[in-house]
């Protein structure tokens, strides 16, 4: 028995380099559970959005779970990243409300556009172009991207708790603090924060579970009444969407109008997410290059191709992976754990719905707090670095888009360096990307 255990440990070490990364199997599994709970909402949110295009909801649920499980599994084993993938929020909205809703294209044609965008990603990755773009980003901007993402997900968390709400006069304002769910979310935030301050393992996961249980006890969220309420052996099928993409229709409609947009938005959203997550997971080398970046990008590209084949919108790396990284996840074993939990959710999908949004929202705020810790590393003494960094950070939460933070950061960086006589510090790739972003901003306006 001891020999078998030793062999299993040796196998895990060989695949994930657990000792080398100074972590443990237990920590990685807890991190995976934390990440999964933080992003499990996608199992319900994505199908609801896609259903508005006419995609059968059962097929959308199955496609969402299967593509998330398989792409995350590959990310964990192939790239050894503690990063989960799933159909991207924002990208699914573009798919549903613009491509299908505004352009009046069928969901089959929209899936065809997603397929072509995945092919574009794969070509750019194999050619080393995506990696070159990421490696050409100055260190100051890379740090700013991580901080901006932290601020962005904290903003999402604050909205999820009800602490901030929309307001016509000031755009956002303080919500109803005395609302029962907001009070419970505040408890979850402070309780989890206290656990983290005491260096408790799995603090974020414990906080989510305790908050969920209290919400059930107080009657703020539904509680299971029987085994049948939390367990289902009727697996959802994606037969209605599998292979139904219309490649010819997407090609005939036009590459620039939808395929290019899918490609550009996903390219920079995923790029920003990976830069932020790999930085927190200590996967950035001393020379600024990101470890196994080519493998991670290849996984993302292939995952996008298969998301179209399965019947869902573009798959992407999820910023919620930061919750697992904050819980100690450093290797692909975290991602493998997430993948297994996604597969299990096919049987236990109802139980995931029992975790209310206000119970997971505090985790996003806490992760945002952790990601803000790098703000002190940003060079604010040189204003040609300070302004691009600030715009990168502030535009992500204010426009609800990682890509927009990129756009303003890149364009301002190129402009500022040029006007202060430091144009030579700007690489050719940065010039090209900056110009491309500028054109995109002008066209979109």
N, C-alpha and C positions, 0 to 999 in steps of 0.2 A: 504493500500500500504506500509506504513512504517513497519507494522507487517511482511509483506512478505519479505521485504528487510532485516529486522532483522533476520528472519529465515534463509535466504540465507547466511547471514554473519556468523550466528552461525554454519551452516552446513560446510561452508568453514573452519571455525576455528577448528571445530571438526576433520575434515579430515586432514588439512594441518598445524595446529598450527601456523597460520600466526602471531598473536600477540606475541606468545611465541618466535618466531624466529625474532621478531623485524623487520617485513617487512610489506608490504601492498599489497592488491590485484592489484592495479595499477602497482606497481613495479614488481610484479611477472609476470604479463601479458606482460609488456615491455621486461622483461628478456627473456620470452619465445619467443617473436617475434625476439629478437636479436639472440638467439641460432638458431632458425629455419633458418633465413637468412644466418647465418654463415655456416650451414651445408646443405642447400638446394641443393647444387651442387651434392650431392649424388644421387638425383633423376635422374640426367642425366648421371653422370659418371659411376655409378654401372651398369645400363643396357647396356651401351656401352661396358664395359669390359665383362660382362656375355654373350653378344650377340656373342662374338668371340668363345664361346664354342658350339654354335648352339642353344642356348636358344632363343626362339622368343622374339624380343625386346619389344613388347607390354606387354607380360607376365612378362618380367623382370622389366619393369617400374611399373606395378601393384603390383608385389610381393615386390619390394623395398619400395613402399609407404605404403602398408598395414602392412608389418612387422615393419616398423619404427613407424607408428602411434600406433599400438596396443601395442608393447613392451614398447614404451615410456609412453603410458597411464598407463600401469601397474606399471612402475617404479615410476610414479608420485603419484598414489593413494596407492599402496601397500607399497612401500619403503619410500615415501615422500621425494624423491631426486629430485633436480633441474637438472637432468641428462637425456639427450636424447640418444636413442639407434637407430642404423641403421646398415645395412650391412657394415662391416669394410673394410676400404681401407688397402691394403696389404694382408688381408685375401682373398679378392676377386681376387687379382692378383695371389696369390698362387693357388687358386681354378682354375682359367682360364689358366694361363701360365705354371703351373707345373703339377697339377693333370690331367688336360685335355690335355694341350699342349705337355708336355714332356712324361708323362706316357701313354698318348693316351687312357685314360679312358673316358667313356661317361659322359656327364653332369649329367645324372641320377645317376650314380655310385658315382660321386663327391658329389651330394646332400645326398646320403646315408651316406657318410663319415661325412658330416656336422651333420647329424642326430645323429650318434653314438657319436660324440664329445659332442653334447648337453647332451646326456644321461650321459656321463662321468662327465660333469660339474655338473649335478644335483645330482649324487651320491656323488661326492666330497663335494658339498655344504650341502646336507642333513647330511652327516657324520661329518660336521664341519671342514673338512680338509682345504678347501679354506680359511675359516675364520681364522683358526689357523695359516696358512701360513702368511696371511696378518698381523695378530696381533703379530706374532713373529719377524717381521721386525723391527730392531732397529730404534729409533726415528731419528737418524742422517741420515739413509738411506731413511726413509720416506720423510723427508724434501727434500733430494737430488732428490728423484723421482719427486716431484712436480716441483722443479726448472728445472730439466732436461726436463720434458714435456713442460714447459714454453719456454725453449730455442729451443726445437724441433718445436713447433708450430710457434714460431717467425721465425725460419728458413724457414718453409713452406710459411709463409706470405711474407718473403723477396723475395723468388723465385716467388711468385705470382704477386708481384709488378713489377718484372723485374729488381730489384735493384741488384740482384746477378744472375749470369748465370754460366753455366759449362765452364770449361777451361781445355784443355789437359795438359798444363804445371803446373798449380796450382790447378787443380780440380774445384775450383770456383773462380770467379773474379767479379769485379764491372760490372754491365750491362750498357746499354746505357741510361744514366740518362735523356738525352734530348728526348727520345722516348715519344710521346704524352701520351700513356697509363701509362707509368712509372711516368711522371710528374703529371698526374691526381691522381695516387695512392699516390704519395708523398703529394699532396694537401690533400687527404683524411686522410692520416696519421696525418699530422700536424693539420688539422682542427678538427678531432676527439680528438686528444691529447689535444688541447686547450679547447675543451668542457669538457673533463674529468678533466683537471686542475681547471676548474671553477665549478666542481662538478655538471655539468648539468645532469639531469636525462635522461636516454636513449641515452647517447652520442654516443655509438657505433652504435646503430640503425640509429640515425639521420645522422651520418657520412656516413654510407653505402647508405642511400637513396639519400643524397645530391650528393655524388660522382656518383651514377648511373644516376641521372637526368642530371648532367653536362656532363657525357659521351654521353648521348643521344643528348643533345643540340649541342655538338661539333662534333657529327657524329662518335664517337669512338665506339659506340655500337648501335645495332638496336633499334629503337623506334617503339612502336605500332602505326599502322595506323587506326585501327578500333577495335571495341569490339571483333570481331571474332579473332583478332590477340592475344588477351590476355585471351580469355575465350573459353572453350570447354566443351560441355555437353556430349560428347561421352567418357564414362569412360573406361579406359584401363582394359582389362580382363586378369586374370592369369590362365585361364582354361587350357592353354597348358602346364603349369608347376605344377599346384596344385596336390599334391599327386603322382607325377611322379618319386619320388626318388626311387633308386634301393638299398634297404637295403641289400638284399642277395648278390648282386654284390660287394658292399663295404666290407661286412664281408668276402667274399671268397677271395677278393684280398689281404687282410692282414691288421690287426689292426695297427701294428707298423708303416708301411710305410706311410700311409696317415692319419688315424684316430688319432694316437698318436701325429703326427705333428700338426694337426688342434687343438687338445686339449691343447698341451703345449704352442703354440704360442698365442692362444686366452686367455688361463689362465693368462699368465703374462702380455700380452698387456692390458687386461681388468683390471687386478689387479693394474697395474701402473697407469692407467687412473683414476680409482676410488680413489686411494690413493691421487693423485694430486688434483682431483676435490673436494673430501670431505674435504680436508684440507682447500681449498680456500672458501668453503661454510660453514666453521665452524661446521662441523659434526663430528669432532674428539674430543672425550672426554678427560678429563684431564689425565686419565690413559693410553692414547694412542689408546684405542679401538675406532672403527668407528661406529657411530650410525646406526642402522638398516642395518648393512652390510650383514647379512644373507638374508634379504629380497631382497636387491639389487642383490646379487649374484644368488639367486633363479630366479629372474626375467630374468637375463641375460641367465641362463641355459635354462629355458623354452622358451625364445625368440629364442635361437639358434635352438632348436628342431623344432619350428614352422617355422623358416626361411627355413629350409630344406623342410618342408611340402609345404610351399608356393611356393618355387622355386627360392631361392636366397642363396647366400653364408652367412657365419656366421655373426650373428648380435652381436654388441658389444657396450659398452658405448663410446660416442664420446667426444674427447678432445675439440671439438668446443663448448661443453656445458660450457666451461670456459668463453666464451663470454657472455652468459646469466648470469652466476654467477658474472662476473665483473660488469654487469649492475644492480646487486642487487638481483638476484634470490637466494632464500634460501630454498624454499619448493617445494613440488611436483606440486604445481599449475603452476610453470614454465614449468615443463615437460608436464602437461596436455595441456597447451597452445600450446606447440610444436606439440603435438599429433593432436590437432584439426586443426592446420595449415597444417599438413601433409595430413589429410583427405580432407581439402579444396583444396589442390594442385591437387587432382584428377580431379577437375573441371577447375582449373586455372593453370595447368602445364606450358603452354606457358609463362605466366608472370614471372615465376621463372627464366626462361631462359634469361630474359631481364636484370637480374642482372649479370654484368660481373665479372669474377674472380678477376680482379684488384681492384674492389670496395669492396670486402670482405677481400682481403688480408691484408689491414691495420689493421683490427680488430684483426687478429691473432697476429700481431706484438705487438699491444697494450696489448693484453691479456698476451703475453709472458713477457712483461715488468712488469705487475702486479704480475705474478707468480715468477719472479726473486726476488721479495721483501723479500722472506723468506731465501735467501742465507746467510744473516747475522746470522741466527739461527744455521747454521751448525758449528759443532765443528771442526775447522781446526788446533787447537793447538795440538791435539793428532794425529800423522801421521797415526796411524793404523785406525783412523776414516776418516782422511782427504783424503787419496788416494782412498778408495772405494767410497766416496762421489763424488770426482772429476770424477772418471771413470764413475759412474752412470750418471752424468750430461752430460759429453762431448760425450759419446758414443751414446746417443740417437739421437742427430742431425747429427752426423758424419756418422752414419750407417743407418739413417732414420728408426730406429726401437726402440720402447720403450722396447721391450723384450731384445734386445742386451744390452741396458743400464743396465737392471736388471742383466743380465748374468755376465757382467764384475764387476758390483758393488758387487753382492753376492759372487762370487768366490774370489775376492780380499779381501773382508771383512773377510771371513773365514780364508783365508791364512794369512793375516796380524795379526789377533788376535792370531792365532796359533804360529807364529814365535816370537811374542813379549811376549809370556807366558800368554796370556789372553784367552786361549781356553775355560775356564769355562764361559766366558761371552757370548759365542756362544751357542744358544739353539740347541737342537737336530734337530728341523725342519730346522733351518738355515744351519746346517751341511748337511742334506739330500738334501735340495734345491741347496746348493752350489755345491755339488758333481754332482747332476743331470744336472746343468747348464754346469759344466766342461765337462761332458761326451757329452753333446749336442754340445758344441763348437768344441770338437775334432772330433766328427762324421761328423759335417757339413763341416769341413775344409778338 
